[in-house]
């Protein structure tokens, strides 16, 4: 009936947690809900979002009819598809299998302490972005006492045996330069081994500041926000004075000259999506060391949930070719996980990452949802029940239980990010990654990665 060839995977840890399936059922076997069928050229493939196994088939997945255990036993190819969970019994509760695997892997990865600290030295910002989710919040600044306590909190709660990662966030974190200095100085005194990333609008960077970012602050990567081409950028950012578009383009070079890689994040909606070619043209002309700069177009939260969400994603995916043509770094493997993950965001696993607000409160999410704080840098965790809520698997949404992409999506019910036509959008985003897996296999890449448990 078919000939199966491995293109990629499966995930090694899942193989340890989830044994191969046996044909113990006397009923019929169906294609698993977690299997995506796709074509590349005139060839047929299937990818299992649970096991991360990608195979080539001789016929399209849509042609597969339900088969009995007896038929499976007669054909080695069907036996292999059954063993590797591409085919499952009619009565299989695949959602329960996913939940069990996820719970086991969470337990396997759970360790004491935090590995990542996202720190807001200030909520103040020199821009007034029209889409900012922090609009209306008090523009507080971390004081000296809280900065010292934050450093102490990091030193005493960091995860032993792993590298400590700081992420500077805001507001505009560069307005909190003194607070960042203080925290880095304190960590240096305590011999805490750390490195850092920063999320910034990029307008305040100078050569001297970039040198300090790379050395004293140990920043190795900076995410800079660019919203559309010049006219739209100025309109959306609403800086007090003009000229920041060109300034940020040049500041990208300032950062890379000091060894800091740059990720340019362009927030888009239907009003500025047409700016993509111009933005890439401007970046390509301005950036001198393109090997140090990547670019990604990301839909604004309110746009991805709107009626034009799928159309917006189609334009973003199509922009991949333009990014590559611009000479900037671009990884087409970003639309689908190729190793099983149970933690997809800070809020999904507050035990591995924590956000420190300017007043010292601890939050599990960048957006600091009301009522989600579970402690502070002075007293540590003060609401253990709230922390448990954010680190437990929680109850799956009813509409997610039968979704093909459940293993690749946070099941966290409080997540504020919503895609319209979610499954269709995820398939659309997955296809470039799946095509890339096939191309790499055709080029002679090993059929399976070394999928040891990632550091999460």
HELIX and SHEET records of a PDB file:
HELIX    1   1 UNK A   12  UNK A   17  1                                   6    
HELIX    2   2 UNK A   61  UNK A   63  5                                   3    
HELIX    3   3 UNK A   69  UNK A   74  1                                   6    
HELIX    4   4 UNK A   76  UNK A   83  1                                   8    
HELIX    5   5 UNK A   94  UNK A  109  1                                  16    
HELIX    6   6 UNK A  144  UNK A  157  1                                  14    
HELIX    7   7 UNK A  173  UNK A  176  5                                   4    
HELIX    8   8 UNK A  177  UNK A  189  1                                  13    
HELIX    9   9 UNK A  207  UNK A  214  1                                   8    
HELIX   10  10 UNK A  230  UNK A  237  1                                   8    
HELIX   11  11 UNK A  244  UNK A  257  1                                  14    
HELIX   12  12 UNK A  273  UNK A  275  5                                   3    
HELIX   13  13 UNK A  276  UNK A  286  1                                  11    
HELIX   14  14 UNK A  290  UNK A  292  5                                   3    
HELIX   15  15 UNK A  301  UNK A  304  1                                   4    
HELIX   16  16 UNK A  309  UNK A  326  1                                  18    
HELIX   17  17 UNK A  332  UNK A  335  5                                   4    
HELIX   18  18 UNK A  347  UNK A  349  5                                   3    
HELIX   19  19 UNK A  384  UNK A  391  1                                   8    
HELIX   20  20 UNK A  398  UNK A  400  5                                   3    
HELIX   21  21 UNK A  406  UNK A  408  5                                   3    
HELIX   22  22 UNK A  422  UNK A  442  1                                  21    
SHEET    1   A 4 UNK A   5  UNK A   8  0                                        
SHEET    2   A 4 UNK A  54  UNK A  57 -1                                        
SHEET    3   A 4 UNK A  43  UNK A  48 -1                                        
SHEET    4   A 4 UNK A  35  UNK A  40 -1                                        
SHEET    1   B 3 UNK A  67  UNK A  68  0                                        
SHEET    2   B 3 UNK A  28  UNK A  31 -1                                        
SHEET    3   B 3 UNK A  87  UNK A  89 -1                                        
SHEET    1   C10 UNK A 293  UNK A 299  0                                        
SHEET    2   C10 UNK A 261  UNK A 268  1                                        
SHEET    3   C10 UNK A 219  UNK A 225  1                                        
SHEET    4   C10 UNK A 194  UNK A 200  1                                        
SHEET    5   C10 UNK A 164  UNK A 169  1                                        
SHEET    6   C10 UNK A 116  UNK A 120  1                                        
SHEET    7   C10 UNK A 353  UNK A 356  1                                        
SHEET    8   C10 UNK A 361  UNK A 363 -1                                        
SHEET    9   C10 UNK A 375  UNK A 376 -1                                        
SHEET   10   C10 UNK A 380  UNK A 381 -1                                        
END                                                                             
